């Protein structure tokens, strides 16, 4: 019984480990374009290299379709960079509103 539990626990940890490696790669490569150092395409290329270095070549979705990382890597990079840009713009707008409000209070 102990062997079955050990094998089951190990098997359940495999998908989580792959998912963690995938998310780690995406978070590592998206930081650089958000800083304005690289482009989104360069980040995608860097993600592909890191996926390959970590042995992530393809995955199978719930319906059993096999996907190559080349066809799937750009989407999370594009999404993360886009969200970062939107958040940055929202933060700048909020700072401008606070400065404007502070100026109004000082003149009143």
Secondary structure in CASP SS format (residue, H / E / C, confidence):
PFRMAT SS
TARGET T0000
AUTHOR 0000-0000-0000
METHOD secondary structure of the structure
MODEL  1
X C 1.00
X H 1.00
X H 1.00
X H 1.00
X H 1.00
X H 1.00
X H 1.00
X H 1.00
X H 1.00
X H 1.00
X H 1.00
X H 1.00
X H 1.00
X H 1.00
X H 1.00
X H 1.00
X H 1.00
X H 1.00
X H 1.00
X H 1.00
X H 1.00
X H 1.00
X H 1.00
X H 1.00
X H 1.00
X H 1.00
X H 1.00
X H 1.00
X H 1.00
X H 1.00
X H 1.00
X H 1.00
X H 1.00
X H 1.00
X C 1.00
X C 1.00
X C 1.00
X C 1.00
X C 1.00
X H 1.00
X H 1.00
X H 1.00
X H 1.00
X H 1.00
X H 1.00
X H 1.00
X H 1.00
X H 1.00
X H 1.00
X H 1.00
X H 1.00
X H 1.00
X H 1.00
X C 1.00
X C 1.00
X C 1.00
X C 1.00
X E 1.00
X E 1.00
X E 1.00
X C 1.00
X C 1.00
X C 1.00
X C 1.00
X C 1.00
X E 1.00
X E 1.00
X E 1.00
X H 1.00
X H 1.00
X H 1.00
X H 1.00
X H 1.00
X H 1.00
X H 1.00
X H 1.00
X H 1.00
X H 1.00
X H 1.00
X H 1.00
X H 1.00
X H 1.00
X H 1.00
X H 1.00
X H 1.00
X H 1.00
X H 1.00
X H 1.00
X H 1.00
X H 1.00
X H 1.00
X H 1.00
X H 1.00
X H 1.00
X H 1.00
X H 1.00
X H 1.00
X H 1.00
X H 1.00
X H 1.00
X H 1.00
X H 1.00
X H 1.00
X H 1.00
X H 1.00
X H 1.00
X H 1.00
X C 1.00
END
